[in-house]
Amino acid sequence: VLEQAVRRFTISTIRSSHYAEGPGKNLPMGNTNGEMVEFFGSGLAFPFITDRHQILKK
């Protein structure tokens, strides 16, 4: 009985959810402008910048 109730609840929850579908709809920022480039680019560049700083440090 409990298994059937859980299954019904799960199916009804999935059917009632209305999320936008498509590429980039689940990202916290817009993907049409440079926000994504800045966000991911800064995270990718950080280790290289710190390495260069450590190498050039006297």
Secondary structure in CASP SS format (residue, H / E / C, confidence):
PFRMAT SS
TARGET T0000
AUTHOR 0000-0000-0000
METHOD secondary structure of the structure
MODEL  1
V C 1.00
L H 1.00
E H 1.00
Q H 1.00
A H 1.00
V H 1.00
R H 1.00
R H 1.00
F H 1.00
T H 1.00
I H 1.00
S H 1.00
T H 1.00
I H 1.00
R H 1.00
S H 1.00
S C 1.00
H C 1.00
Y C 1.00
A C 1.00
E C 1.00
G C 1.00
P C 1.00
G C 1.00
K C 1.00
N C 1.00
L C 1.00
P C 1.00
M C 1.00
G C 1.00
N C 1.00
T C 1.00
N C 1.00
G C 1.00
E H 1.00
M H 1.00
V H 1.00
E H 1.00
F H 1.00
F H 1.00
G H 1.00
S H 1.00
G H 1.00
L H 1.00
A H 1.00
F H 1.00
P H 1.00
F H 1.00
I H 1.00
T H 1.00
D H 1.00
R H 1.00
H H 1.00
Q H 1.00
I H 1.00
L H 1.00
K C 1.00
K C 1.00
END
